[in-house]
Amino acid sequence: MKHVKRVTLTSKKNWWMVELDEEEQQGHASTPTLTAVSTDSGTVVNEPPVIRPTTTNAHRSTTHSYQTAPHASGPIFTPPHNPSSIFSFPTPTSYSAPPNPTQNLAPCATGSASELFKCIVKKPNVVQLEINGEMQSNARDVTTQFLAELRVYTTVTGHRNIAAFLGSLENVGMVLEYIDGRTLWDVVRERPELTVEKKIDYHNQLLDGLTHLHSFGLSHGDLSLLNVQVTNSSDTIKLLDFGRSVAADSNYVSPDEDIYDQPPPPPPLARRISRFASNASAPPPTPSRPSFHKVEQIHPGTRPFSAPEVLRGECQDALLADAYSFGMILVCLDRCALVDLKPWEQRKDAIPRGFLDGLNVFGPRCVEYLKRWNSGRRRLVKEDMMDVPMDIQ
């Protein structure tokens, strides 16, 4: 069993020394081991043994690589009860960053031996309150959100329209790309209004990022004007805040249902019934086709962008729920204003008369995205990218 004892930067670019404590099973004293690690190619490079004055142990190389299986949902995480355990080291391989995570980022300063990058450190924030004489904590929800976001960042390959993941810090949290920009909500409110060309550009970037995310079997879960950033320098769309993401192949249950103390999986012929799935939604598992889907809570997102079936507690397709949210964003983009629906109407999939009138850019698309989920709602596909009209300057 090995534990990280010390990490020391070296003068060689992109190299550091990792000192490990190796605990012997038979109670012998631990022996420190140094490992040379490089981020140039994502793997450790073989180096000749080097003896340091402070230790008699030679360097040794170990194989380490970052691999992602595209077009597949991420690993199944079992949320611990203590959020601080998420980022306890040694860091699980699944929490580490891809090779060269800063290759598409511009440094904020450079020197003769290093480059500096701005970043965001996102760490769990646990709050405890006494309510009616009982202590209440958000620790469980914080854990769920951080694991959901980690699953996205460590499963989905890098994309220009998704905030970059730079790794994890011991007992702190995840490190993300710093985005110098403003929310899409701020952009929509700006005057003069967006041009048709710019609206189509934002549409294409959003669609590109979301379809890339969906290709790995993961949803966003809380898509809204506030969870989309636009960079100041290049007007690049950046998707972020994936704490409500769920896997497309999971079984969804209400946030009120406890998934942490679930009983053992039922026999293959049995089927778990939830108010999130009707009896006829899928054939029951058979001995030749058992069901091993993960159970995940699915939470309503930000209104009016959250899909009606999620608000009702009947969601069976999280990717279609994202398509509804995308449609509502297009309505806001087309009108250059925030729109709203009455909650009781939205829960019934009701679109008020005139709500979609006057949408000159995305009107027909919004009709398709805002349909009832089981009545022909359109999925997000990359082929729906729009061409900018030639007469637009």
Secondary structure as GFF3:
##gff-version 3
##sequence-region A 1 393
A	DSSP	beta_strand	2	9	.	.	.	ID=ss1
A	DSSP	beta_strand	15	22	.	.	.	ID=ss2
A	DSSP	beta_strand	31	38	.	.	.	ID=ss3
A	DSSP	three_ten_helix	83	87	.	.	.	ID=ss4
A	DSSP	three_ten_helix	93	95	.	.	.	ID=ss5
A	DSSP	beta_strand	109	110	.	.	.	ID=ss6
A	DSSP	beta_strand	115	116	.	.	.	ID=ss7
A	DSSP	beta_strand	119	122	.	.	.	ID=ss8
A	DSSP	beta_strand	128	131	.	.	.	ID=ss9
A	DSSP	beta_strand	134	137	.	.	.	ID=ss10
A	DSSP	alpha_helix	139	155	.	.	.	ID=ss11
A	DSSP	beta_strand	165	169	.	.	.	ID=ss12
A	DSSP	beta_strand	173	177	.	.	.	ID=ss13
A	DSSP	beta_strand	181	183	.	.	.	ID=ss14
A	DSSP	alpha_helix	184	189	.	.	.	ID=ss15
A	DSSP	alpha_helix	196	214	.	.	.	ID=ss16
A	DSSP	three_ten_helix	225	227	.	.	.	ID=ss17
A	DSSP	beta_strand	228	231	.	.	.	ID=ss18
A	DSSP	beta_strand	237	239	.	.	.	ID=ss19
A	DSSP	beta_strand	251	253	.	.	.	ID=ss20
A	DSSP	beta_strand	295	297	.	.	.	ID=ss21
A	DSSP	alpha_helix	308	312	.	.	.	ID=ss22
A	DSSP	alpha_helix	318	335	.	.	.	ID=ss23
A	DSSP	alpha_helix	343	346	.	.	.	ID=ss24
A	DSSP	alpha_helix	363	369	.	.	.	ID=ss25
A	DSSP	three_ten_helix	382	384	.	.	.	ID=ss26
###
